[in-house]
Amino acid sequence: MAGDELLTVTEVAQRLKLKNPETVRRWLRTGKLRGVLISDAVGWRVRASEVDRLVEPANAEQTDA
């Protein structure tokens, strides 16, 4: 998606209110979250829409209740 904001691992962790950014890295390595590893020095980048996709099922469960 053009113009979709790219987030760092730390930014993703903050948006998801996770205490440890390593959780985001683990999700990226296992495929639970999709992103691009730019390099070992730069790290991962994740589209904001991908973070939204990850939390959508949780939002759907809350609205169904």
Steps between C-alpha positions, in 0.01 A plus 500: 500500500661827389563755772465242778717607793799277579552437870801381697478205738492742793216700346299182438555392861382841622186491284416153629586596859758223529766528768771323301578574132650150476141371483457691172830360367386146589168555320691624194732196500210254538275672246225610739584856394627589151784742450828558320844451652695791352834388648638379831614856576174673400255232611141421404235728353128422519216671313246670725225314313664170601476600867133587442447157338650331804266673745183478285397154627526627858281798416244273331476282812433806717220624275337155487467480878 
